[in-house]
Amino acid sequence: QVHLVESGGGSVQAGGSLRLSCQASDFAYSPFCMAWFRQSPGKEREAVAGVDGLGGTSYADSLKGRFTLSKDDVKNTLYLQMSNLQPDDTAMYYCAADLGSWCLPLRADRFEHWGQGTQVTVSS
């Protein structure tokens, strides 16, 4: 079964940066889709950024330019570099994966496997 482990969350002041990582293991086959979502209490889960099995990427319009994806295929790890963080970015960030290649545009119900989440808190 696919396992996803997130890390890199924490507390920062506005304007600071964090890099989240998501390491995947036990995939039965490749290529596959991987993405980041985030959710705050009382709000719907929203897509942040993701990459499909063909190498295509997608970013939330409000985040593009501050958040950047990168991927290490050897380590099966997806990274999310977050810069100029703002209090509105405070949320639980989740890594998601699917064994299919067609997952864009990003939608949460297209992803079968999820990590436990990592908390990001931005103070003013």
N, C-alpha and C positions, 0 to 999 in steps of 0.2 A: 504494500500500500504506500502511496505517496505521503511523505512527511515534509512539512514546511516549518522552518524555525526562523523567526524574526529576531533581530537585535538592533541596537543602536539608538533606541528611544531615550528620552530623558527630559530634563527641564532646562530651558534656556531663556534668556532675555530677548525681547524683541530686537530683530536685526541679526540675531545669531544664526548659526548653521548646525545641521546635524546630517549624518549619513546613515540611513537605514540599510540593513542587509537582510536578505531572505535566501536561505540555503535550502535547496530541494534535494531529496534523496528517495531511493526506491521507485524511480520511474520505470514503468514496464517498457516504454518506447519513447522515441523522440521523432519529430519535433513536438513542441508543446507551447502553450501560452502561459505567460506569467504576468501578474499585474499587482498594483497596490490600490487598495481602497482605504477609506477612513470613515469613522463614525463617531459622533458626539452623542451624549445622552439626550434622548428625545428627538433626535434627528435621523433621517434616513441615511443609509450607507451610500456613499458617493465614490465614484471612480476618481482616482488621482492620475495614474499613468500605467501603461502596460505595453507589452510587446507580444506579437503573435508568432506562430511557428514559422512564418515566412520572413521575419525580420521587420515587419511593419510596426510602427509605434503610434501611440495615441496619448495625448495629454489633455487634462482639463484646461479649458481656455483661460480660466482665471489663475492658473498655476504655471502655465507654460512661461518659461523664462526664469523662474525661480527654482523650479524642481526639474531635475535631470536624471534620466534613467541611464544605467550602464549595466552590462552583463558580462560575467565571466563564465564562459561555457565549460571550461576545464573544471572549475569548482562548482558548477551548477548553482551559481549564486547571482541574484538580481539585486542591484543597489539602487537606492533613491537618494540622491544628493539634494538636500533642501537648504536653500539660502534665503537670507533676508526674511526669516520667519516672523510671523505676526501672531497676535493673540487668537485671531480667527482660525489659525492653523491647528490649534489645540484639539486633539482627538486621539482616539485609538486607531492606530494604523495597522491594517491587515494585509498580509501577502496572500495571494490566491494563485492557483494553477489549474490548468486543464490539459489533458493529454491530446486534445484536438489542436488543429492548426488555424481554425477560423473563429476568432474571438473578438474581432473588432467590427463595429464600435464596441467599446467596453460596456458590459452590463453584468451585474453581480450574479444573476441567475445563470450565466453562461459558464461559471466556474464551479467545479466540483470539489476541489480541495482547498482548504484554508488553514492558515497558521493560527497561533494563539493570540496574536496581536502584540504590539509594543506601543506604550503610551508616549505621546509627545505633548508636552505642556510648555506653552510660551507665555511668559509674563511681560507686562507692560512696565 
